[in-house]
Amino acid sequence: MMLAYNDFTVTALLLNQQNYTMVPKINAFLGTIEHGGNYMWAVSSVVSATAPLFMIIWFFQRQLISGLTAGAVKG
């Protein structure tokens, strides 16, 4: 929890709004008057941001696992 909180805090303090990562940008989006408190917008933005990553991992699953285990096998 501390790593995620520190990631949010450091990103929100050191970067300007154009260079925010996903979590501070969603927090800034929820703070607007039009979308304040509407968490379905936040859930949909998180799903739309992470779904392509899951698809890539699912597609290259065999190559990722073989690459991770290639250095661990002796002989």
Number of C-alpha atoms within 10 A of each C-alpha: 6 7 8 9 10 11 14 18 12 11 19 19 11 10 12 9 13 7 12 17 14 13 16 20 18 17 14 13 17 17 13 10 8 9 13 13 13 12 12 10 15 18 12 10 13 14 11 11 12 10 11 11 11 11 11 10 13 11 11 11 12 10 10 13 10 10 11 9 9 10 8 8 6 5 3
